[in-house]
Amino acid sequence: MTGFERWGAAMARTLYGPGGFYRRELPGRHFATSAQTPAFAEAIATLADQVDARLGRPAGFTVVDVGAGGGELLERLAGLLDERVRLVAVELRPRPPYLPGRVEWRVEPPEEIEGLLIACELLDNAPCDVAVVDGRGRVRYEEVDGSGETRLGEPVTGADAAWLAEWWPIFTEGERAEIGAPREALWRDLTARLTRGTALAIDYGHLKTNRPEAGTMTGFKDGRETPPIPDATRDITAHVAVDAIACDRLETQREALLNLGLDADLPPLPMAFHDPVGYAEALARAGTAARLTDPQGLGAHWWLRTDRDLR
Ligand SMILES: C[S@@+](CC[C@H](N)C(=O)[O-])C[C@H]1O[C@@H](n2cnc3c(N)ncnc32)[C@H](O)[C@@H]1O
């Protein structure tokens, strides 16, 4: 059992350290994401094609998926985008054996990217510290041990205190906040690599007008939400303070996917009689589209988009 440490250190160690959760586990075994679905891949292929066209279809057009997980998105894009498009997965876990050869797999993002940089449910997994207001109204770091027990640590000062004051002020005893500065820094580092094209982060999150009082730190394991115990057996995640992340456009996934032409309509009933297989497939597609755009579910995820030198 490890001693007490701040949440950021506990997340970094148990998710990404030696033997960490994401060093061995496939996200799709533990939770469902948009990027694991074919309809989402089709929408991203449409977006990639739009960006490619606006850049004048350059020879080096690249789609980079940072935090690619099991590579499901790029696997599908390999069947949807023409051979000229370079496909790059950036991941800490080993390359899955089923990926097509044209998908590159690497640990570090390319230094320069011309094309589409995408990160689906990456920022919520970027380690971050938790702040709590104590009985005397002081804001202190929360510390956690390997059993999930917590205690209060040092007062929050310096850049973390400044981040809280600007983005997530807390005053009342017991109020909690997740300090989002590391997510902002990670996204700044990734978007700085974009020379021309679009960077898109997709994640669950909240705005300053509706931050959750008790914070959002939680765990996922075997398809279930669990307490966030940093024991390397589970995902540990916290929603993203999305308005604190620099971008050109912030919209919900529902808005973004409908703009990209995702069709959530049910197929016409007569199709069931003249094309039963096609009808069953269309029905399944419509079900997935409805799930991806559900305003109470995946449709409420945020799309943070930044464009560079698009004509
Ligand atoms: C929640 S999973 C999302 C997987 C996939 N994008 C999806 O939406 O299904 C987050 C993934 O990001 C990866 N990851 C986290 N930090 C990373 C980093 N700095 N560089 C590369 N991959 C990272 C983890 O290993 C994990 O597979």
The ligand as an SDF file (V2000), in Angstrom:
LIG
                    3D

 27 29  0  0  0  0  0  0  0  0999 V2000
  -10.1050    7.3440  -22.0010 C   0  0  0  0  0  0  0  0  0  0  0  0
   -8.9410    6.6330  -23.0610 S   0  0  0  0  0  0  0  0  0  0  0  0
   -9.6100    7.1740  -24.6260 C   0  0  0  0  0  0  0  0  0  0  0  0
   -9.2460    6.2610  -25.7710 C   0  0  0  0  0  0  0  0  0  0  0  0
   -9.8530    6.6610  -27.1140 C   0  0  0  0  0  0  0  0  0  0  0  0
   -9.3870    7.9580  -27.5290 N   0  0  0  0  0  0  0  0  0  0  0  0
  -11.3520    6.6420  -27.0540 C   0  0  0  0  0  0  0  0  0  0  0  0
  -11.9490    7.7420  -27.0370 O   0  0  0  0  0  0  0  0  0  0  0  0
  -11.9320    5.5530  -27.0170 O   0  0  0  0  0  0  0  0  0  0  0  0
   -7.5350    7.6900  -22.8650 C   0  0  0  0  0  0  0  0  0  0  0  0
   -6.2990    7.1530  -23.5620 C   0  0  0  0  0  0  0  0  0  0  0  0
   -5.3200    8.1910  -23.5870 O   0  0  0  0  0  0  0  0  0  0  0  0
   -4.0550    7.5980  -23.4160 C   0  0  0  0  0  0  0  0  0  0  0  0
   -3.1430    8.6510  -22.9510 N   0  0  0  0  0  0  0  0  0  0  0  0
   -3.2250    9.3810  -21.8260 C   0  0  0  0  0  0  0  0  0  0  0  0
   -2.2420   10.3070  -21.7610 N   0  0  0  0  0  0  0  0  0  0  0  0
   -1.5200   10.1650  -22.8870 C   0  0  0  0  0  0  0  0  0  0  0  0
   -0.3900   10.8330  -23.4200 C   0  0  0  0  0  0  0  0  0  0  0  0
    0.1950   11.8500  -22.7760 N   0  0  0  0  0  0  0  0  0  0  0  0
    0.0990   10.4230  -24.6100 N   0  0  0  0  0  0  0  0  0  0  0  0
   -0.4960    9.4100  -25.2680 C   0  0  0  0  0  0  0  0  0  0  0  0
   -1.5800    8.7290  -24.8250 N   0  0  0  0  0  0  0  0  0  0  0  0
   -2.0940    9.1050  -23.6480 C   0  0  0  0  0  0  0  0  0  0  0  0
   -4.2910    6.4830  -22.4200 C   0  0  0  0  0  0  0  0  0  0  0  0
   -3.2650    5.5080  -22.4650 O   0  0  0  0  0  0  0  0  0  0  0  0
   -5.6550    5.9680  -22.8790 C   0  0  0  0  0  0  0  0  0  0  0  0
   -5.5420    4.9030  -23.7920 O   0  0  0  0  0  0  0  0  0  0  0  0
  1  2  1  0
  2  3  1  0
  2 10  1  0
  3  4  1  0
  4  5  1  0
  5  6  1  0
  5  7  1  0
  7  8  2  0
  7  9  1  0
 10 11  1  0
 11 12  1  0
 11 26  1  0
 12 13  1  0
 13 14  1  0
 13 24  1  0
 14 15  1  0
 14 23  1  0
 15 16  2  0
 16 17  1  0
 17 18  1  0
 17 23  2  0
 18 19  1  0
 18 20  2  0
 20 21  1  0
 21 22  2  0
 22 23  1  0
 24 25  1  0
 24 26  1  0
 26 27  1  0
M  CHG  2   2   1   9  -1
M  END
$$$$
